[in-house]
Amino acid sequence: MDPTPALPGPPERRDWTDGHVARWQPVLPALDPVVEGAVTRMKKLSVHLRRVREQSLVDFDLERHEFDTLHKLAGRGGSAAPSELAQDLDLAPASVSGRLDALEKRGFVRRTQSTTDRRRVVVELTASGRETWLGATDVLGHEEYRLLGVLDPEERVLLNDMLRRVMVAAEAGDDPAPWRG
């Protein structure tokens, strides 16, 4: 008898994880196939999205640290002080300065004097930098929509809400209870 409860609706196609769970159930009889399936799928989806992101960086001729810097700058409306970027990137100011030098040479950012405080430098995303950042970001965004497009809007909301509950538990930082079989 199949220990997995039947789900309502039409039978779904099997994926790699179904075979993984079937292989491990005889080895670990107390293995919860639903928990193992969900966690394994989340891990595989994370790896898949990371590969798509890395390929988009190659396609747009960006190093990861360049993308991260453009991303943080874009997240601040396209303009920030180097010290703000250092804080956002969790880096020493000297490290950010080196990144900005390279991005400025590529025409992705420009540094100007603040109009309100001449001692302050402002880093701005150029049109080329914004276009490159958006292009790399769009590749991943399209893949995310392609994957979640198999769900209707209500299912996407439900999935998001359920994953939030899981993340709240993960972010609580409590020591995990020992696994009980």
Residue, then its C-alpha position, 0 to 999 in steps of 0.5 A: m500500500d502506498p503510504t503517500p496520501a492521494l492528492p486531489g486533482p489529476p495525477e501529476r507527471r513524475d520528476w527526478t525527486d519522485g525517483h529519489v524519494a522512492r530510492w531512499q524510502p526502503v533505506l530510511p523507512a521513517l523518511d517522510p516522502v512529502v517532507e523529503g520531496a518538498v525539501t529536495r525540490m526546493k534545493k533543486l529549484s535553487v540550484h536551477l535558478r542559480r545556474v540561470r543567473e550565472q548564465s545570464l552573467v556570462d551572457f551580459d559579460l558581468e562578474r558576480h561582484e559587478f552584478d551585485t554592485l549594480h544591483k545594490l546601486a539600482g536598489r537605491g534608485g540608481s544613486a548612492a554614496p560609496s559608504e552606503l554601497a559598502q554597507d549594502l554589500d557588507l564590504a570595506p570601503a576600499s573594496v567598494s572603491g576598487r569595484l567602482d573603478a572597474l565599473e566606471k571604466r566599463g561605463f556602468v557607473r559614474r562618480t560625481q561630487s554631491t551638489t549639497d556637500r562637496r566632500r561627498v561623492v555620489v555614485e550613479l548608475t549610467a544608462s548602460g549600467r542600468e540596461t546591462w543590470l536590467g538585461a541580466t535581471d530579466v533573464l532570471g525573472h523570465e525563468e521565475y515566471r516560466l516556472l511559477g506560470v504552471l500555477d494559477p495566481e491563487e496557487r502562487v499566493l498560497l505557495n508564497d504564503m506557505l514558503r513565508r511560514v517555512m522561512v519564518a521558522a528558519e529565520a527564528g534561529d532556534d536549534p533544530a530539534p533532533w530528527r525523530g523517526 
